[in-house]
Amino acid sequence: MKAEAQIISEIMNEISKVIVGKEDVIKMVMLGILSDGHILIEDYPGLAKTLIAKSFAMCLGCDFKRVQFTPDLLPADITGTYVFDQKSAEFFFRPGPIFTNILLADEVNRAPPKTQAALLEAMQEKQVTLEGKTYPLKSPFIVVATQNPIELEGTYPLPEAQLDRFLMKIKVGYPTVDQETEILRRRLFRKRDDVDLRQMADPEKVVRLQKAVEEVYVDDDILRYISEITHATRRHPKIEVGASPRGSLAILKLARAHALFSGRDYVTPDDIKNVAVPALCHRIIFKTEYWFRGTTAEAVIEQILSEIPVPR
């Protein structure tokens, strides 16, 4: 596992040349990619959400497409459609931007539910079905979706069923004064807005890393620990709807990726604690009174983690 950890470390070092002071964020994105899952980034404008997705695609040598979600976006604008060729008098399939390795769904909550639903089959089954014909997507296939938490007018909140398709939900956060100063310093040094990153991998290598995650050992006590965490969200007095078994699977995938990231071939309780919040925070629904009080999912999950006994 140390060879894989070395490759991951080199990728992280290259990404850090562009993303300043957000090691935890780029680590979580890396874990999402290693787990072959989709990532939802929710934060304010201008915090490098798009840059993070583009930088990973560049560094991993993966195809990258960006779709700006707007109220007039149609499902065919994402999946593609059949076009009539007058010369051959036949219809041919013109693939949409979803046929890529890393798809950035920018401001995904601005498109109506019909368009949002165009991603469901692709995110779950890695395929697109049109006119009764199924088209497989490339490997790896990762959706990185962003949304702005402060703008509610003209948006369509993602339904719970679609939120559940995302392996994890993360926030970027504002940089510190020193970090922002370093961002400005690097911009002066580059003399342009665009950034260049070395290609440290290719799609085949990314798939091999994902397969290496599947070889990480998980003890039965660790599996029970994951189940107890998820079950606790269903019994918590502030939560109306707790996480489903898909939440447990998300913790399992991310924990194994975290172990590989750390150069280990086995999962520890610390791996679980490191990934439980991003894996579960978007999968729970609060009771109305606690939602109005501003209770956060992150705080409740941290409380649950502090109360459940850690396996020895």
C-alpha positions as a LaTeX table, in Angstrom:
\begin{tabular}{lrrr}
\hline
Residue & $x$ (\AA) & $y$ (\AA) & $z$ (\AA) \\
\hline
Met1 & 0.00 & 0.00 & 0.00 \\
Lys2 & 2.98 & 2.32 & 0.40 \\
Ala3 & 3.44 & 2.58 & $-3.36$ \\
Glu4 & $-0.15$ & 3.75 & $-3.78$ \\
Ala5 & 0.23 & 6.16 & $-0.86$ \\
Gln6 & 3.32 & 7.63 & $-2.55$ \\
Ile7 & 1.38 & 8.26 & $-5.77$ \\
Ile8 & $-1.42$ & 9.89 & $-3.80$ \\
Ser9 & 1.07 & 12.06 & $-1.91$ \\
Glu10 & 2.62 & 13.28 & $-5.17$ \\
Ile11 & $-0.84$ & 14.19 & $-6.50$ \\
Met12 & $-1.67$ & 16.07 & $-3.30$ \\
Asn13 & 1.61 & 18.00 & $-3.42$ \\
Glu14 & 0.93 & 19.06 & $-6.99$ \\
Ile15 & $-2.63$ & 20.20 & $-6.19$ \\
Ser16 & $-1.30$ & 22.18 & $-3.21$ \\
Lys17 & 0.64 & 24.36 & $-5.63$ \\
Val18 & $-2.70$ & 25.86 & $-6.67$ \\
Ile19 & $-5.03$ & 25.42 & $-3.69$ \\
Val20 & $-3.50$ & 27.29 & $-0.76$ \\
Gly21 & $-4.08$ & 26.24 & 2.84 \\
Lys22 & $-6.96$ & 23.85 & 2.21 \\
Glu23 & $-5.21$ & 20.53 & 2.79 \\
Asp24 & $-8.24$ & 19.01 & 4.52 \\
Val25 & $-10.51$ & 19.96 & 1.60 \\
Ile26 & $-8.29$ & 18.57 & $-1.14$ \\
Lys27 & $-7.73$ & 15.48 & 1.00 \\
Met28 & $-11.50$ & 14.89 & 1.15 \\
Val29 & $-11.86$ & 15.39 & $-2.60$ \\
Met30 & $-9.02$ & 12.92 & $-3.13$ \\
Leu31 & $-10.78$ & 10.41 & $-0.86$ \\
Gly32 & $-13.99$ & 10.85 & $-2.86$ \\
Ile33 & $-12.16$ & 10.13 & $-6.10$ \\
Leu34 & $-10.37$ & 7.10 & $-4.61$ \\
Ser35 & $-13.76$ & 5.82 & $-3.41$ \\
Asp36 & $-15.23$ & 6.23 & $-6.92$ \\
Gly37 & $-17.95$ & 8.46 & $-5.50$ \\
His38 & $-19.54$ & 11.81 & $-6.28$ \\
Ile39 & $-18.81$ & 14.98 & $-4.33$ \\
Leu40 & $-21.06$ & 17.89 & $-3.39$ \\
Ile41 & $-19.29$ & 21.14 & $-2.45$ \\
Glu42 & $-21.50$ & 23.74 & $-0.78$ \\
Asp43 & $-20.01$ & 27.13 & $-0.03$ \\
Tyr44 & $-19.96$ & 30.81 & $-0.93$ \\
Pro45 & $-18.87$ & 32.13 & $-4.36$ \\
Gly46 & $-15.19$ & 32.67 & $-5.07$ \\
Leu47 & $-13.79$ & 29.99 & $-2.76$ \\
Ala48 & $-12.12$ & 27.91 & $-5.52$ \\
Lys49 & $-14.81$ & 25.22 & $-5.82$ \\
Thr50 & $-14.46$ & 25.16 & $-9.61$ \\
Leu51 & $-10.67$ & 25.47 & $-9.43$ \\
Ile52 & $-10.46$ & 22.42 & $-7.15$ \\
Ala53 & $-12.38$ & 20.22 & $-9.61$ \\
Lys54 & $-10.43$ & 21.51 & $-12.61$ \\
Ser55 & $-7.08$ & 21.09 & $-10.84$ \\
Phe56 & $-7.78$ & 17.47 & $-9.95$ \\
Ala57 & $-8.82$ & 16.69 & $-13.52$ \\
Met58 & $-5.64$ & 18.29 & $-14.85$ \\
Cys59 & $-3.36$ & 16.55 & $-12.35$ \\
Leu60 & $-5.04$ & 13.14 & $-12.81$ \\
Gly61 & $-4.93$ & 13.37 & $-16.60$ \\
Cys62 & $-8.71$ & 12.94 & $-16.80$ \\
Asp63 & $-11.16$ & 14.45 & $-19.27$ \\
Phe64 & $-12.99$ & 17.38 & $-17.73$ \\
Lys65 & $-16.30$ & 19.00 & $-18.66$ \\
Arg66 & $-18.10$ & 21.86 & $-16.94$ \\
Val67 & $-21.86$ & 22.44 & $-17.12$ \\
Gln68 & $-23.30$ & 25.69 & $-15.79$ \\
Phe69 & $-26.70$ & 24.74 & $-14.41$ \\
Thr70 & $-29.36$ & 27.36 & $-15.19$ \\
Pro71 & $-33.19$ & 27.39 & $-15.06$ \\
Asp72 & $-33.43$ & 26.88 & $-18.84$ \\
Leu73 & $-31.02$ & 23.92 & $-18.96$ \\
Leu74 & $-32.59$ & 20.79 & $-20.48$ \\
Pro75 & $-31.75$ & 17.12 & $-19.74$ \\
Ala76 & $-30.51$ & 16.72 & $-23.32$ \\
Asp77 & $-27.98$ & 19.50 & $-22.67$ \\
Ile78 & $-26.32$ & 17.11 & $-20.22$ \\
Thr79 & $-26.87$ & 13.61 & $-21.59$ \\
Gly80 & $-26.84$ & 14.41 & $-25.30$ \\
Thr81 & $-29.51$ & 13.72 & $-27.91$ \\
Tyr82 & $-30.23$ & 12.18 & $-31.30$ \\
Val83 & $-29.64$ & 14.46 & $-34.29$ \\
Phe84 & $-30.94$ & 13.89 & $-37.82$ \\
Asp85 & $-28.28$ & 13.65 & $-40.53$ \\
Gln86 & $-29.75$ & 14.79 & $-43.84$ \\
Lys87 & $-27.00$ & 13.14 & $-45.89$ \\
Ser88 & $-27.58$ & 9.65 & $-44.51$ \\
Ala89 & $-31.25$ & 10.26 & $-43.68$ \\
Glu90 & $-30.61$ & 8.71 & $-40.27$ \\
Phe91 & $-30.49$ & 9.82 & $-36.66$ \\
Phe92 & $-27.14$ & 9.65 & $-34.87$ \\
Phe93 & $-26.32$ & 10.10 & $-31.21$ \\
Arg94 & $-24.47$ & 13.26 & $-30.22$ \\
Pro95 & $-23.02$ & 12.70 & $-26.71$ \\
Gly96 & $-23.44$ & 15.41 & $-24.10$ \\
Pro97 & $-20.87$ & 16.68 & $-21.60$ \\
Ile98 & $-21.70$ & 13.86 & $-19.18$ \\
Phe99 & $-19.47$ & 11.58 & $-21.28$ \\
Thr100 & $-16.28$ & 12.55 & $-19.48$ \\
Asn101 & $-14.19$ & 11.49 & $-16.47$ \\
Ile102 & $-14.82$ & 14.44 & $-14.16$ \\
Leu103 & $-18.02$ & 16.45 & $-14.63$ \\
Leu104 & $-18.38$ & 19.76 & $-12.82$ \\
Ala105 & $-22.08$ & 20.47 & $-12.24$ \\
Asp106 & $-21.73$ & 24.13 & $-11.32$ \\
Glu107 & $-24.54$ & 25.55 & $-9.15$ \\
Val108 & $-26.50$ & 22.34 & $-9.58$ \\
Asn109 & $-29.49$ & 23.67 & $-7.62$ \\
Arg110 & $-30.24$ & 26.34 & $-10.23$ \\
Ala111 & $-31.63$ & 23.83 & $-12.72$ \\
Pro112 & $-35.21$ & 22.49 & $-12.40$ \\
Pro113 & $-35.78$ & 18.98 & $-10.97$ \\
Lys114 & $-36.29$ & 17.44 & $-14.43$ \\
Thr115 & $-32.77$ & 18.49 & $-15.42$ \\
Gln116 & $-31.26$ & 17.52 & $-12.07$ \\
Ala117 & $-32.79$ & 14.06 & $-12.51$ \\
Ala118 & $-30.82$ & 13.61 & $-15.75$ \\
Leu119 & $-27.81$ & 12.93 & $-13.51$ \\
Leu120 & $-29.44$ & 10.19 & $-11.43$ \\
Glu121 & $-28.87$ & 7.18 & $-13.68$ \\
Ala122 & $-25.36$ & 8.31 & $-14.55$ \\
Met123 & $-24.38$ & 8.84 & $-10.91$ \\
Gln124 & $-25.76$ & 5.53 & $-9.72$ \\
Glu125 & $-25.20$ & 3.15 & $-12.63$ \\
Lys126 & $-22.44$ & 4.89 & $-14.65$ \\
Gln127 & $-24.54$ & 4.80 & $-17.81$ \\
Val128 & $-27.00$ & 6.88 & $-19.84$ \\
Thr129 & $-30.14$ & 5.45 & $-21.45$ \\
Leu130 & $-31.74$ & 7.27 & $-24.39$ \\
Glu131 & $-34.45$ & 5.96 & $-26.72$ \\
Gly132 & $-34.11$ & 2.52 & $-25.17$ \\
Lys133 & $-30.36$ & 2.28 & $-25.83$ \\
Thr134 & $-27.80$ & 2.30 & $-23.03$ \\
Tyr135 & $-24.44$ & 4.05 & $-23.34$ \\
Pro136 & $-21.76$ & 3.27 & $-20.73$ \\
Leu137 & $-19.76$ & 6.16 & $-19.29$ \\
Lys138 & $-15.99$ & 6.41 & $-19.05$ \\
Ser139 & $-14.03$ & 5.11 & $-16.07$ \\
Pro140 & $-13.48$ & 6.80 & $-13.76$ \\
Phe141 & $-16.65$ & 8.90 & $-13.74$ \\
Ile142 & $-16.94$ & 11.47 & $-10.95$ \\
Val143 & $-19.54$ & 14.23 & $-10.58$ \\
Val144 & $-18.34$ & 17.24 & $-8.61$ \\
Ala145 & $-21.39$ & 19.42 & $-7.95$ \\
Thr146 & $-21.38$ & 22.86 & $-6.36$ \\
Gln147 & $-24.11$ & 24.94 & $-4.83$ \\
Asn148 & $-24.35$ & 28.33 & $-3.17$ \\
Pro149 & $-25.94$ & 28.17 & 0.33 \\
Ile150 & $-26.96$ & 31.86 & 0.50 \\
Glu151 & $-29.03$ & 32.25 & $-2.68$ \\
Leu152 & $-32.51$ & 30.73 & $-2.47$ \\
Glu153 & $-34.36$ & 32.79 & $-5.08$ \\
Gly154 & $-34.49$ & 31.04 & $-8.45$ \\
Thr155 & $-33.09$ & 27.78 & $-7.11$ \\
Tyr156 & $-34.47$ & 24.26 & $-6.83$ \\
Pro157 & $-33.13$ & 22.49 & $-3.72$ \\
Leu158 & $-31.86$ & 19.00 & $-4.46$ \\
Pro159 & $-34.36$ & 16.37 & $-3.26$ \\
Glu160 & $-33.19$ & 13.96 & $-0.57$ \\
Ala161 & $-33.08$ & 11.07 & $-3.05$ \\
Gln162 & $-30.56$ & 12.94 & $-5.18$ \\
Leu163 & $-28.53$ & 14.24 & $-2.24$ \\
Asp164 & $-28.17$ & 10.61 & $-1.19$ \\
Arg165 & $-26.40$ & 9.84 & $-4.48$ \\
Phe166 & $-23.46$ & 11.99 & $-3.40$ \\
Leu167 & $-20.86$ & 10.06 & $-1.47$ \\
Met168 & $-19.91$ & 13.13 & 0.54 \\
Lys169 & $-20.68$ & 16.79 & 1.14 \\
Ile170 & $-17.92$ & 19.22 & 2.05 \\
Lys171 & $-17.33$ & 22.92 & 2.57 \\
Val172 & $-14.25$ & 24.91 & 1.57 \\
Gly173 & $-14.33$ & 27.88 & 3.96 \\
Tyr174 & $-12.59$ & 31.24 & 3.79 \\
Pro175 & $-8.77$ & 31.38 & 3.80 \\
Thr176 & $-6.86$ & 33.01 & 6.65 \\
Val177 & $-5.11$ & 36.35 & 6.14 \\
Asp178 & $-1.76$ & 34.59 & 5.60 \\
Gln179 & $-3.29$ & 32.12 & 3.15 \\
Glu180 & $-5.01$ & 34.85 & 1.16 \\
Thr181 & $-1.76$ & 36.83 & 1.04 \\
Glu182 & $-0.05$ & 33.73 & $-0.38$ \\
Ile183 & $-2.80$ & 33.43 & $-3.01$ \\
Leu184 & $-2.10$ & 37.00 & $-4.11$ \\
Arg185 & 1.67 & 36.40 & $-4.09$ \\
Arg186 & 1.33 & 33.34 & $-6.34$ \\
Arg187 & $-0.90$ & 35.29 & $-8.73$ \\
Leu188 & 1.79 & 37.99 & $-9.05$ \\
Phe189 & 4.42 & 35.34 & $-9.72$ \\
Arg190 & 2.34 & 33.61 & $-12.46$ \\
Lys191 & 1.52 & 36.91 & $-14.24$ \\
Arg192 & $-1.79$ & 35.41 & $-15.42$ \\
Asp193 & $-5.01$ & 33.97 & $-14.02$ \\
Asp194 & $-4.64$ & 30.46 & $-15.44$ \\
Val195 & $-2.65$ & 27.85 & $-13.56$ \\
Asp196 & $-0.55$ & 24.97 & $-14.86$ \\
Leu197 & $-0.22$ & 21.62 & $-13.13$ \\
Arg198 & 1.85 & 18.60 & $-14.06$ \\
Gln199 & $-0.05$ & 15.46 & $-15.00$ \\
Met200 & 0.72 & 12.97 & $-12.24$ \\
Ala201 & $-1.55$ & 10.11 & $-13.36$ \\
Asp202 & $-3.97$ & 8.95 & $-16.04$ \\
Pro203 & $-7.47$ & 7.42 & $-15.98$ \\
Glu204 & $-6.06$ & 3.88 & $-15.91$ \\
Lys205 & $-3.89$ & 4.69 & $-12.89$ \\
Val206 & $-6.86$ & 6.28 & $-11.11$ \\
Val207 & $-8.88$ & 3.09 & $-11.68$ \\
Arg208 & $-5.99$ & 1.02 & $-10.28$ \\
Leu209 & $-5.94$ & 3.20 & $-7.16$ \\
Gln210 & $-9.70$ & 2.70 & $-6.79$ \\
Lys211 & $-9.21$ & $-1.05$ & $-7.05$ \\
Ala212 & $-6.46$ & $-0.87$ & $-4.40$ \\
Val213 & $-9.02$ & 0.66 & $-2.03$ \\
Glu214 & $-11.10$ & $-2.50$ & $-2.40$ \\
Glu215 & $-8.19$ & $-4.55$ & $-1.03$ \\
Val216 & $-8.08$ & $-2.66$ & 2.30 \\
Tyr217 & $-9.02$ & $-4.95$ & 5.22 \\
Val218 & $-11.94$ & $-4.07$ & 7.52 \\
Asp219 & $-12.47$ & $-5.92$ & 10.81 \\
Asp220 & $-15.95$ & $-7.01$ & 11.93 \\
Asp221 & $-15.71$ & $-4.70$ & 14.97 \\
Ile222 & $-15.13$ & $-1.78$ & 12.62 \\
Leu223 & $-18.16$ & $-2.78$ & 10.54 \\
Arg224 & $-20.30$ & $-2.83$ & 13.68 \\
Tyr225 & $-18.89$ & 0.57 & 14.71 \\
Ile226 & $-20.02$ & 2.03 & 11.37 \\
Ser227 & $-23.48$ & 0.49 & 11.77 \\
Glu228 & $-23.83$ & 1.88 & 15.29 \\
Ile229 & $-23.00$ & 5.39 & 14.08 \\
Thr230 & $-25.59$ & 5.22 & 11.31 \\
His231 & $-28.24$ & 3.72 & 13.59 \\
Ala232 & $-27.62$ & 6.50 & 16.12 \\
Thr233 & $-28.74$ & 9.06 & 13.51 \\
Arg234 & $-32.09$ & 7.25 & 13.32 \\
Arg235 & $-32.62$ & 7.37 & 17.09 \\
His236 & $-31.38$ & 10.89 & 17.76 \\
Pro237 & $-34.09$ & 13.14 & 19.31 \\
Lys238 & $-33.30$ & 16.06 & 16.98 \\
Ile239 & $-33.42$ & 14.03 & 13.75 \\
Glu240 & $-36.62$ & 13.25 & 11.88 \\
Val241 & $-35.05$ & 11.00 & 9.21 \\
Gly242 & $-31.69$ & 9.35 & 9.80 \\
Ala243 & $-29.11$ & 8.03 & 7.38 \\
Ser244 & $-29.91$ & 4.96 & 5.28 \\
Pro245 & $-27.61$ & 1.96 & 4.74 \\
Arg246 & $-26.17$ & 3.95 & 1.83 \\
Gly247 & $-24.71$ & 6.21 & 4.52 \\
Ser248 & $-22.99$ & 3.22 & 6.15 \\
Leu249 & $-21.59$ & 2.20 & 2.77 \\
Ala250 & $-20.32$ & 5.75 & 2.22 \\
Ile251 & $-18.45$ & 5.67 & 5.54 \\
Leu252 & $-17.00$ & 2.26 & 4.64 \\
Lys253 & $-15.77$ & 3.41 & 1.22 \\
Leu254 & $-14.27$ & 6.64 & 2.51 \\
Ala255 & $-12.66$ & 4.95 & 5.52 \\
Arg256 & $-10.91$ & 2.41 & 3.28 \\
Ala257 & $-9.73$ & 5.25 & 1.03 \\
His258 & $-8.48$ & 7.12 & 4.12 \\
Ala259 & $-6.50$ & 4.04 & 5.18 \\
Leu260 & $-4.90$ & 3.78 & 1.73 \\
Phe261 & $-4.22$ & 7.52 & 1.82 \\
Ser262 & $-2.36$ & 6.91 & 5.10 \\
Gly263 & $-0.35$ & 4.02 & 3.66 \\
Arg264 & $-2.20$ & 1.27 & 5.55 \\
Asp265 & $-3.97$ & $-1.87$ & 4.32 \\
Tyr266 & $-6.45$ & $-1.93$ & 7.20 \\
Val267 & $-9.08$ & 0.46 & 8.63 \\
Thr268 & $-8.86$ & 1.93 & 12.14 \\
Pro269 & $-11.54$ & 3.76 & 14.20 \\
Asp270 & $-9.72$ & 7.03 & 13.46 \\
Asp271 & $-10.37$ & 6.48 & 9.75 \\
Ile272 & $-14.09$ & 6.25 & 10.55 \\
Lys273 & $-14.03$ & 9.43 & 12.66 \\
Asn274 & $-12.23$ & 11.34 & 9.91 \\
Val275 & $-14.86$ & 10.62 & 7.26 \\
Ala276 & $-18.16$ & 10.19 & 9.14 \\
Val277 & $-19.18$ & 13.87 & 9.03 \\
Pro278 & $-18.80$ & 14.44 & 5.25 \\
Ala279 & $-20.35$ & 11.01 & 4.59 \\
Leu280 & $-23.48$ & 11.61 & 6.69 \\
Cys281 & $-24.11$ & 15.36 & 7.04 \\
His282 & $-26.31$ & 15.57 & 3.90 \\
Arg283 & $-28.25$ & 12.37 & 4.66 \\
Ile284 & $-30.19$ & 13.46 & 7.74 \\
Ile285 & $-33.33$ & 15.61 & 8.09 \\
Phe286 & $-33.91$ & 17.55 & 11.29 \\
Lys287 & $-37.19$ & 17.93 & 13.10 \\
Thr288 & $-38.73$ & 21.31 & 12.24 \\
Glu289 & $-38.08$ & 23.02 & 15.57 \\
Tyr290 & $-34.36$ & 22.16 & 15.49 \\
Trp291 & $-34.05$ & 23.18 & 11.86 \\
Phe292 & $-35.40$ & 26.64 & 12.77 \\
Arg293 & $-32.95$ & 26.86 & 15.66 \\
Gly294 & $-30.05$ & 26.49 & 13.24 \\
Thr295 & $-28.87$ & 23.10 & 14.47 \\
Thr296 & $-26.12$ & 21.83 & 12.17 \\
Ala297 & $-25.70$ & 18.28 & 10.94 \\
Glu298 & $-21.96$ & 18.46 & 11.54 \\
Ala299 & $-22.45$ & 19.23 & 15.24 \\
Val300 & $-24.97$ & 16.42 & 15.74 \\
Ile301 & $-22.76$ & 13.83 & 14.00 \\
Glu302 & $-19.75$ & 14.95 & 16.06 \\
Gln303 & $-21.88$ & 14.47 & 19.18 \\
Ile304 & $-22.84$ & 10.96 & 18.04 \\
Leu305 & $-19.18$ & 10.10 & 17.42 \\
Ser306 & $-18.27$ & 11.26 & 20.92 \\
Glu307 & $-20.94$ & 9.08 & 22.54 \\
Ile308 & $-20.46$ & 5.76 & 20.72 \\
Pro309 & $-17.79$ & 3.50 & 22.25 \\
Val310 & $-14.76$ & 3.03 & 20.02 \\
Pro311 & $-13.83$ & $-0.61$ & 19.28 \\
Arg312 & $-10.51$ & $-1.73$ & 20.70 \\
\hline
\end{tabular}
